[in-house]
Amino acid sequence: MENNIKLRSVRGTHDLYGKEIEKYNEIKNTVTKNAEARSFNEIKTPIIEFTELFLKPLGIQSDVVLKEMYTFEDRNNESLTLRPEYTTPMIRAAITNNLLSELPLKLYGLGSMFRRERPQKGRYREFNQINFETFGSDKFMVDLELIILANDILKSLLPNHKIKLHLNMLGTKQNLAEYKRNLSIYFNQNKHKLSSESLEKIDSNPIRILDSKHEDDIKIVNLAPSIREYISPNSKKYFDEIKQGLNNFNIDFYEDHKLVRGLDYYCSTVFEFKTDSLGSQDTLLGGGRYDGLIKSLGGPDIPGIGWAAGIERISMLMENQKYKKNIVHLAIIDEKYNNYVQEIIKFFRDNKISFYWNYKYNLKKSLIKANNSDASYVVIIGENEFKGNFYTMKKLDTGEQHQLKIEEIKKFLDDKS
Ligand code: AMP
């Protein structure tokens, strides 16, 4: 039967392989090391959740809920959604698995999220995120720890990039509600000057007009009331303590009074790490406090704070050339040395030394293959080696060669790496 399927991947999705999966794994390793050092526990939740988990917390009027969720009816008519973000599923999992009895609860996870956005560089419909969350503490030290953790992870993955921390304080839920009311009034007074996109948000979600990139809006936004005038003295003190903490650790930040974040559940501290190397999709990481969210999902009345970073965006900035592997290629000249070859393969296996062999007996081809690969070494086995009971180890970048006994190889590789 003829196969008429036109194979293609779904728009906005991508396969991870080769360098990209190596970078993904390096990101995962760095995240895991940092998480373990600070006693965060890993969690992995299902990709599908009941739709209602997201509707109210993210905001019925948020872009994610209005336009971007992948929602479908299951065969038993229940509405399910591919998770568009990780905070609410983590809270759901903490509540349903009774993890909130000992506080604070510190969780982290990596996984794919789904949003039906317009795909472009750095923006996909399925993308991978790193998420860190701390439930159950209202101390500024938690905010500080999470921001420093984000900074450490980004610095260690992207040591050569300029990444800027933007910081804002949205105050309490009440402060924010009052601010929104006044923003609506102000934007209504300037209705005729706003873009049509912003007009839709005047009453439903006025703070989202603040991060509009539309030229007409920017002029109006620049003269809009500032959140600074609405935050309570306690919130201000809290913010001052965070800023002082960042200064103590020499972490530069920019106080950005227009930073609001896209989802409804945020209040108090909000932050983003931005780069100028990625065009318009310039936010690598974003997060903040969401006091009240856990209670609204049926959990105890405890505060929470967390952040999410985009793995694809970090990966796009990571250098490629670093990924030379400590792998040894085998170049075997003739089948008659198979027993001798098996000895070294056993040695590699036992010592967890990565090796590769194309199962061919052609010195020239094997050397070309090794040179075009990520390998650092090639081990050559021919008549001289067999007779002399040694192996020729060639370092691929310099071309230097060493004749080594099997028991010398491990030390040689350890010394070189
Ligand atoms: P958010 O949950 O919107 O605060 O996003 C947190 C981080 O996830 C962003 O800073 C991006 O790095 C990343 N991110 C969000 N949406 C996308 C997307 N559609 N494609 C790729 N990365 C994304």
Residues whose N, C-alpha, C, O or C-beta is under 5 A from the ligand:
A	BS01	AMP	E85 E117 G122 R123 Y124 F127 T283 L284 L285 G286 A308 A309 G310 R313
